[in-house]
Amino acid sequence: MRTGSNLLEATLSQVDGVTCHGEIFNPDHLGGPAVASVLGMSLAERIEAPGALLDRVRTADGLNGFRFFFDHEPRVLDEILADPRCAKIVLTRNPVDCYISLKIAYNTKRWQLTDVRDKIAWKPPFKPVEFQAYLAERQAFQLRLLNAFQVSGQTAFYLDYEDSLRADVINGLVRFLGLDGRVEKIADGLVRQNPEEMADKVRNYSEMEEALRQIDWADLSRTPNFEPRRGPGIPRIIASGGARLLYLPLPPFEDAALRQWMAGLGGGGLIDGFTQKTLRQWKRKNTGHRSFTVIRHPLPRAYDAFALLLEREGLADIRSSLRSNYRIPLPEDADLASLDAEATRAAFSAFLGFVKQNLAGQTGIRQDALWATQWGMVNGLAGFASPDLLCREDRLADDLAYLARVIGTKAPKFDAAPEQNTLPPLALIADAAIEDQVRDVYRRDYMSFGFGAWTAPGAKGGR
């Protein structure tokens, strides 16, 4: 909207055999307030059966087209995008120009201008929050188009407003449409509505400049995510046999104390070994159930992952590969127990470097759940069994007591288990450099779950 589409339509209409029907899927009209019907269909008929109008466009004589904006009839968009016989032209323009032009058009009621003497001068204020919402909405639509083209193997003719003013570019578009005709000049029946410099078009130009400086135009703040989509891990899920409570474990976590607490709810023990079918059955039977998972500070979690990597027999092949291919200073398996604090710190630091590469898809080793992001695993849970509560390890007793109250069950006392891995205590290993590494690897977890700097249990600050 406000991209110069009226001008493009008028220019293309100069080509023999081309008919541009305008905004025929606009929710309020058929291309304009005065248009009563298009291809024999009224607005009421189009609202009743929008696909029928699309069919009439397809079967009309010559090459027929229309303009479609992000807020137009949603029931036909997927069909339009999926049709490879429908050529797509994506017309774009500087979003600030579009936003200001739209504000002027709304307030002056001038959507087209054919005579400069009819122009109504009006300066809109630039509203930063409103503009951000405007921008996000249109970017989401552009990404939807892009994804549709990618999955269907199509492409569009991308045209910027400034390029739409060049006859040679429009003739390239005509060839893209498979036509033999050409245009000699850009249509001259329309007058550019707001040709002034931006500083002369808005009331608060300096405020606008400052607001635009805060926008991440290149999306540099977006944390790249190359992890595989994770499943919900249903076989790991545990239910209390005496209460309506599900526990959705995120590895690695020494949760024996938590399982004992779950078993003590109502004295019913634990239920495990779920499949999708049996989990659905449990949920139907236990109306009013609640579910939870436990998220942990990324630093002790990464250290536990490292410890389990060294301890588990089933990970011997990964240990071997880390030694030989990724320069992780690990002794042979028989000597792992002899690691002192200094050697452990060096190996853990190298392991974090490997995990960063691994989660970015840059290694040949599988992306194991032991060191996956919690953000990725929580999203995997949401695919089938989204948790009602994300408990925090550092306040787990309080969170569990709250859950017991919600389901109306008396809670047994919860005693957290002490650190149990065989490596030197994390407090002897962790320092600012190690935490910086962990933050670099698990940036999404820090941001999504609000973690601060880690402090050893019993120390002040952190979290």
Secondary structure, 3 states (H helix, E strand, C coil): CCCCHHHHHHHHCCCCCEEECCCCCCCCCCCCCCCCEECCEEHHHHHHCHHHHHHHHHHCCCEEECCCCCCCCCCCHHHHHHCCCCCCEEEECCHHHHHHHHHHHHHHCCCCCCCHHHCCCCCCCCCHHHHHHHHHHHHHHHHHHHHHHHHHCCCCEEEECCHHHCHHHHHHHHHHCCCCCCCCCCCCCCCCCCCCCHHHCCCCHHHHHHHHHCCCCCCCCCCCCCCCCCCCCHHHCEEECCCCEEECCCCCCCCHHHHHHHHHHHHCCEECCCCHHHHHHHHHHCCCCEEEEEECCHHHHHHHHHHHHHHCHHHHHHHHHHHHHCCCCCCCHHHHHHCCHHHHHHHHHHHHHHHHHHHCCCCCCCCCCCCCCHHHHHHHHHCCCCCCEEEEHHHHHHHHHHHHHHCCCCCCCCCCCCCCCCCCCHHHHCCHHHHHHHHHHCHHHHHHHCCCCCCCCCCCCCC
